[in-house]
């Protein structure tokens, strides 16, 4: 197709492409050059015209158990036959309480309460509101400032883009939360290029939080929010010891620590959560994506007992936390979440992801020396290959690689001039070899 119009779309077996304003997409380019997925199963997707694609990014970092997992699909079908929707306020339904118990049992010790939302963006804004309200209820209402991190991604709500640190996501929107500040990022390939796992250099970067605290006064800071591994910015690893230092500084000054594990959670790092594998427990944790293995939209905030109890001093019958969404804990999402957590446990997918980590690591690092490659990094089933940008055309080289991989039968993800790989936790050695070999060939053909 060279133009987007209903007649050409129909001739190609596609719907009219024009009315849909696509998210995070070059709409004009896509509608002239559409790439459409019509079905999926396991680690594969198929285009509308029947071409099979190996999914190297698990949907969008979310289909951790693979696409259309039969147990999760059946759970959703059973639920819709029983209960389509239940009033979310002042009324409950059994499945959401079951999911809360399963989720808090899986969570690191101390994160004992689950608040359900519909996306990672909503989870972040909910966690920020929890932090503000918690301090206010404790008589520390001056704690209104949030500290994010450069290159951080925390969704697209006004709270999330305020604490986020990816400039293209911020520049069109001027009305951000006042008073936010940002830690420096940890991405320094001059020190850490081609690290396997967490880099050795850079734990001292956490000490910059002390400078920010001194600048603003700790009594004004509500929370620090970071991704343990910054996913959307290009799979940026925390240096060894970095997160522990952040935890210590927050504790010293009475500041809450929020981990955004929307991408890291549910086996992506070879454990249930990055907090577990890295040995650091936050006060609040935001989740989504793998919570239902991408089958139904859902997010959550996990909160410590101290935070939850901080709200429970209200008179009986009063609403302690005036916040929530029409679809918070939706029955279909809750059913999908329960089934997904059962699948992860019973099929040993977190353990399998951990076993596949060195396979992905060796395959990826074998790309060192290929054209345009300036860094490779990995942890769990997260990997990234950073490319030297084309002068004056940022992102163009990685996008060219993405298109070549797609046309060759593999889906990868790009962010800036970084190619990210986050395959389903069900991948095997042959799948990984196919993904990386396809990427290798695309790099050799790219401009």
Beta strands, then each sheet from edge to edge (+ up, - down):
strand 1: 37-41
strand 2: 44-47
strand 3: 52-55
strand 4: 111-117
strand 5: 145-149
strand 6: 181-183
strand 7: 221-226
strand 8: 256-260
strand 9: 284-287
strand 10: 299-304
strand 11: 373-379
strand 12: 382-387
strand 13: 410-411
strand 14: 413-415
strand 15: 418-421
sheet 1: 1+ 2- 3+ 13+
sheet 2: 4+ 10- 9+ 8+ 7+ 5+ 6+
sheet 3: 11+ 12- 15+ 14-
end
